[in-house]
Amino acid sequence: MAVLRAVARLQAPRGIQAAAAAWCLVCGLLLVRAHSLSAQTAPSREYQVKAVFLFNFAQFVEWPRAALAGADTPLVIGVLGENPFGAYLDETVRDEKVDNRLLEVQRYNRTEEIKTCHILFVSRCEATRLEPILASLKERSILVVGDADDFVQRGGMIRLATTQNNVRLIANVDAAKAENLTLSSKRRRSAELFTPSKK
């Protein structure tokens, strides 16, 4: 059989052999590229834990009626800027319901793209412009979450802080109240509360 395969290669036109070799090279490069992309988009353990926190917020926050306009309105978790969760956040909320509402994940590059959103994670790459982001979301009853170092001090509502491989919550209850959001007492007990200094 090996001899027959060798003869077949010799008899095949050189153009076909070259095309086959090129095709094999392209397929190999595509496989390497796909592996590289999947490695880049796989979330770290830290962001897998943070994705679960975002899902839990949907169960421990009360929104005003106006923010949940129809009985079939999904509860939307949004990510603004770079997505550190990969597909893990989508997998976490898939087929899950809160008060008979399906959960949905949306991704945004700019706040102008945000139509309906209930929980918004602001990625670190957007932290430098947090103040204008918060200003554009004012009076929309969106729970704004992030993990930048000074997130709650600058007006964010909940910071997912990572220390010694643990994720802990720092909540700015006043910022949430200003948007007519109520954090459950159970969630507040598990969080470190941030109180803005009075001037």
N, C-alpha and C positions, 0 to 999 in steps of 0.2 A: 504493500500500500504506500509506503514511504516513497518507493521508486516511482509509482504512478503519480503521486502528488508533485514530485520533482519534475517529472516530464510535463505535467499539465502546466506548471509554472513557466517552464521553458517555452512551451508552445503558445502561451497566452500573449497577446499583443502587448508591447511595452507600455502603450498608453493606458491600458486597463490596469496593468500592474502598478503604474505610477498613481493612477486615480485611487486604487485600493489602498496604497500606502498612505496617500494624503488623507483619505477618509479615516483610516485607523488613527492617524496623528490627531485629527480634529476631534474624534470621539474621546481620545485620551485626554486632550486638553480640556474638553467640556466636563469630563468626570472630575478632573482635578479642581476646576473652577467651582463646580457644584459642591464638592466637599469643602472647599475653602469658604464658600458663602454660608453653608449650613453651620460651619464652625463659628463664623462671625455672628450669626443671628441667634445661636443658642444662648439663652439667658444664663447668667450666673446664678448660683444658689441664692445669693442675696436678693436678686430680683424675682426669683420664683416665690420667695417668702413675701416680698412686697406686693406681688400680684395677688396673693391670698388676702393680704390686708385690704387691698382695694375692694375685693369681692366682699369682705366682711363689713366694710363701711356701708355698703348698700343695705345691710341688715340692721345697722345700728344708728342710722341717721334718719331724721324725719324731715321731709321736704314740705313746703307749703302746697296746698292743693293746686295752685296755679302752675306749679312746676311739673305736675303730673297730670296734664290736661285730659285725657281720655283713659278709660279703664284698660285699654289695650296698648297704651303708650309704653314702649320699652324703657327700662332704666339704663341710661347710657353712661358707660365709663370711657372717658376720652384720654388720649395721650397727646400732649402738645410737644412738638419737636422730635428729637431722636427717640426711637422706641427701644428702651433697654430690656423689654420683656420678651422680645421675639414673638413667637406664637403662643407662649405660655399663658398669657393673660386671657387670650381667646379660649384656650383649652380649659382654663379654670372656671370660666363663667358659662361655658357651652351647656345649653339645656337647663340652666339653673333659673329659678324664679324667686322673686322677692315680692310678697303680697300679690301673688299671681301675675306678676309682671316679668316678662323675659328680660334677661340682661343682654346688653349689646356693647361691643367695643368699637370705638371710632378713633381714627388717628388724624391729627391736624398739623399742618405746618404753620398756620397763622390763626390768630383768634377770630379773624373775619370769617373763617370757614366753619366756626362753631355755631350750629343752629340749635339742636336740642342736646343738652349735656347735663348730667347730674353730678358726676364725680370727674374732676379733671386732674390728671397727673401732669405736672409741669417738669419736663426733663431738665437735667442740670445745664444743658447747652442753652436753655432759655432763661436761666436764673438771672443773668445780667440785666434783663429787661422785665423783671418781675413786676415792678410798679406799674408800667403801662399795661401789662397783661391784666393785672387786677383791676385797673381802672376801666378797661374795656369790658370786663365781666360783671361790673357793678350792677346790683339789683337784678341779677339773673338766677339767684339761689343755686349756685354751683359750688359744691364742696371742692376747694382747691387744695391739692395735696402735692408735696414735693419732698426732695431729700437734700436740697442744698443746705449748707451749714447755717445760714442765717434766715432760713425760709420763713419761720413764724415771726421773727423780729421785724421782718419787712412787710408783714400783712398776710402771709399765707396762713391757711387754717390748720393744716396738720402736716407735720414733718415726720417722715419715716427715717429716723436717725439710726445709723449703724455703728455700734460700738462693741468691740470684742466679739465679733461674729454674731451679735444679737441685734435684732431690729426692735427699737422702742419708739413709742409715739410721744410727740410733743404737740400739744393741742393749744391753739389760740382760740379759746371759746368765744371771746368778744368778737373776733372777726367772723366766726360762724354765725353768731347771733345777729350781727349786722346784716347778714344775708337771709335772715329768717330760717336758719337751719338749726335743728336741735340735735345735739349729740346725746345718745342714751347715757344714763347714769352708769351703766355697766362699762361702756367704752371709756367714759371719763375717768372711772376709777383705775383703769389700766394705763392711763396716759399721764405723762408729766404735763402739768398745766402751765402755760405761759401767760403771764399777766403783763401787758404793756405798762411801762413806767408812766406815772402821771406827771405831767409837767406843770 
